[in-house]
Amino acid sequence: MSNSVVSISEQAFFTIITAALEAYKVDHSKLEDGSEIRLETFGNLWGHESFTSGGSDIYHITSADVSTSASREQHSVLPKDEAYDLKSQFVEYFFPELKYLGDYHSHPYSLENNVRTELDLERHELYHFSTADFKAVKYEQEQGKNYRVGLVVTVFERNEKVGRKDTWMDDSSCVRFQYDNVTIWIKAYVWSGEDYRRRTDKKVSLVCPAVGFALRNIRQADLV
């Protein structure tokens, strides 16, 4: 199984992160005790595929959209097939150089979810795909979509900022960074090769220049 690289452009980063933050921080509705409901969000990823000199696949995410018609809840998000059909036709007409790569969604966590700290969240791997997330990918692939890349953006907010180093995690398949008093994780999964419908690549490197995680900082030995 070959190694893979997922690269997020600045524009795609802007769309993905602001969508996750809006669903998390802007009041959509409240629970009976007055606490806010932090929602998940969803969107499609568009771009193209190339290769490193060592033969690793690179999935360039150049654009991302926000699915405004998706049914968003605190612990789930369900997109509509009609939204994908509309956007794929639009992309084919105006941006034929772009291909559908996959999608992203967010995981919102806070003290209300009994998540006390960033370390608590990481210890329980809440920034990873859930079992339901993997099932959702399988469904998309069974619908005939050329689904290759899945991103999950996890958001956790404290009342006061706690300084943590921006870092790669999980052998560089995840980046963690901070914005104000919010900690954000972006975790990448790739399905590639002839068996891409059955399992994900074990070795994935996530590149996100907008927050300082560049391809040049990954050892070339890790890409072959």
C-alpha positions in Angstrom: 0.0 0.0 0.0 1.6 3.3 -1.1 2.0 6.3 1.1 -0.3 9.3 0.5 -0.1 13.1 1.0 -3.1 15.3 1.4 -2.5 19.0 0.8 -5.0 21.7 1.8 -4.8 25.0 0.0 -5.3 28.3 1.8 -8.7 28.9 0.3 -9.9 25.4 1.2 -8.5 25.8 4.7 -10.4 29.1 5.1 -13.7 27.5 4.1 -13.3 24.3 6.1 -12.2 26.0 9.3 -14.6 28.9 9.3 -17.5 26.5 8.6 -16.5 24.3 11.5 -16.1 27.4 13.8 -19.4 28.9 12.8 -21.2 25.6 13.5 -19.4 25.5 16.8 -19.6 29.0 18.1 -22.6 30.8 16.6 -25.8 30.1 18.5 -28.1 27.9 16.5 -30.3 26.7 19.3 -30.0 26.0 23.0 -30.7 23.2 25.4 -33.3 23.5 28.2 -30.6 24.5 30.7 -29.6 27.4 28.5 -26.4 25.9 27.2 -25.6 26.1 23.5 -25.8 23.2 21.1 -22.6 23.0 19.1 -23.3 21.5 15.7 -21.4 19.5 13.2 -20.9 20.8 9.7 -20.2 19.1 6.3 -18.8 19.9 2.8 -17.3 18.4 -0.3 -13.6 18.5 -1.3 -12.5 19.4 -4.8 -9.1 19.3 -6.4 -6.7 17.0 -8.3 -4.2 14.2 -7.8 -0.5 14.2 -8.6 2.6 12.3 -7.4 5.8 13.0 -5.5 9.2 12.2 -7.0 9.2 9.1 -4.7 5.8 7.9 -6.2 3.5 8.9 -3.3 0.0 10.0 -4.3 -0.7 13.7 -3.5 -4.3 14.8 -3.2 -4.4 18.6 -3.7 -7.5 20.0 -2.1 -7.8 23.3 -3.9 -11.5 24.1 -3.0 -14.1 23.1 -0.4 -17.8 24.0 -0.2 -20.2 24.1 2.7 -23.4 22.0 2.5 -26.1 24.3 3.8 -28.8 21.8 3.2 -27.2 19.1 5.4 -29.1 18.0 8.5 -26.8 19.1 11.3 -27.0 17.9 14.8 -24.7 17.9 17.8 -23.3 14.4 17.2 -24.1 13.9 13.5 -24.5 15.5 10.1 -26.4 14.1 7.1 -25.8 15.6 3.7 -28.4 15.4 0.9 -27.5 13.6 -2.4 -29.2 16.4 -4.4 -26.6 18.9 -3.0 -23.7 16.8 -4.3 -25.4 16.4 -7.7 -25.9 20.1 -8.0 -22.4 21.0 -7.1 -20.7 18.4 -9.2 -22.6 19.6 -12.2 -21.6 23.2 -11.4 -17.9 22.2 -11.0 -17.9 20.2 -14.3 -19.3 23.2 -16.1 -17.2 26.0 -14.6 -14.1 24.2 -13.3 -13.6 21.0 -15.3 -10.0 20.8 -14.1 -11.3 20.0 -10.6 -12.3 16.6 -9.5 -14.4 15.4 -6.5 -12.0 14.0 -3.9 -14.2 13.4 -0.9 -15.6 15.4 2.0 -15.0 16.9 5.4 -17.1 17.2 8.5 -16.5 18.5 12.0 -16.6 17.1 15.6 -17.6 19.7 18.2 -16.5 19.1 21.8 -16.7 21.1 24.9 -17.1 20.8 28.7 -20.8 20.1 28.1 -19.7 16.8 26.4 -17.7 15.9 29.5 -14.5 16.5 27.7 -12.3 18.3 30.2 -9.1 19.0 28.4 -7.3 18.6 25.0 -5.4 15.7 26.5 -8.6 14.0 27.5 -9.9 14.4 24.0 -6.7 13.0 22.4 -6.6 10.2 24.9 -10.0 8.9 23.7 -9.1 9.7 20.1 -12.2 11.8 19.6 -10.5 13.6 16.8 -10.5 10.4 14.7 -13.3 9.1 12.4 -16.0 7.3 14.2 -17.4 4.0 13.2 -20.4 5.9 11.7 -18.0 8.0 9.7 -16.4 5.0 8.1 -19.8 3.6 7.3 -20.8 6.9 5.7 -17.7 6.7 3.4 -18.6 3.2 2.4 -22.1 4.4 1.5 -20.7 7.3 -0.7 -18.4 4.8 -2.5 -21.2 2.4 -3.1 -23.1 5.3 -4.7 -20.4 5.4 -7.4 -18.5 8.4 -6.1 -14.8 8.4 -6.6 -14.3 9.1 -2.8 -10.6 9.2 -1.9 -10.1 11.8 0.9 -11.9 12.2 4.2 -11.1 15.0 6.6 -12.5 15.4 10.2 -12.1 18.8 11.9 -12.4 18.6 15.7 -13.0 21.8 17.7 -12.6 22.2 21.4 -12.9 25.4 23.3 -11.9 26.4 26.8 -13.0 29.5 28.8 -9.3 30.6 28.8 -6.6 29.9 26.4 -4.1 27.2 27.3 -0.9 27.3 25.3 -0.2 24.2 23.3 2.4 23.7 20.6 1.1 23.5 17.1 2.2 20.0 16.0 1.8 17.1 13.6 0.2 14.0 15.2 -0.5 10.4 14.3 2.7 10.1 12.1 1.8 13.4 10.3 -1.8 12.4 9.3 -3.2 15.0 11.7 -2.3 18.6 12.5 -3.2 20.4 15.8 -3.2 24.1 16.1 -4.7 26.9 18.2 -6.8 29.9 17.4 -7.6 32.2 20.4 -8.9 29.8 23.1 -9.9 27.1 20.6 -7.9 24.0 19.8 -8.4 22.5 16.3 -7.4 19.1 15.0 -7.5 18.2 11.2 -7.2 14.5 10.6 -6.9 13.0 7.1 -7.8 9.6 5.8 -7.2 8.3 2.2 -8.7 5.5 0.3 -6.5 4.7 -2.7 -5.3 1.8 -5.0 -7.3 -1.0 -6.3 -8.7 -1.9 -2.9 -9.6 1.7 -2.0 -13.2 0.8 -1.4 -12.3 -1.6 1.4 -9.7 0.1 3.5 -7.8 3.3 4.1 -4.2 3.9 3.6 -2.1 3.3 6.7 0.4 6.0 5.9 -1.0 9.5 5.3 0.8 12.8 5.6 -1.4 16.0 5.9 0.1 19.2 4.5 -1.5 22.5 5.6 0.8 25.5 4.7 -1.7 28.0 6.1 -0.8 27.0 9.6 2.9 26.2 8.9 2.7 22.5 8.1 4.5 22.3 4.7 5.5 19.4 2.6 9.2 20.3 2.8 9.1 19.7 6.5 8.2 16.0 6.0 11.2 13.8 5.7 11.5 12.4 2.2 12.0 9.0 3.6 8.5 9.1 5.0 7.1 9.7 1.4 8.4 6.5 -0.2 
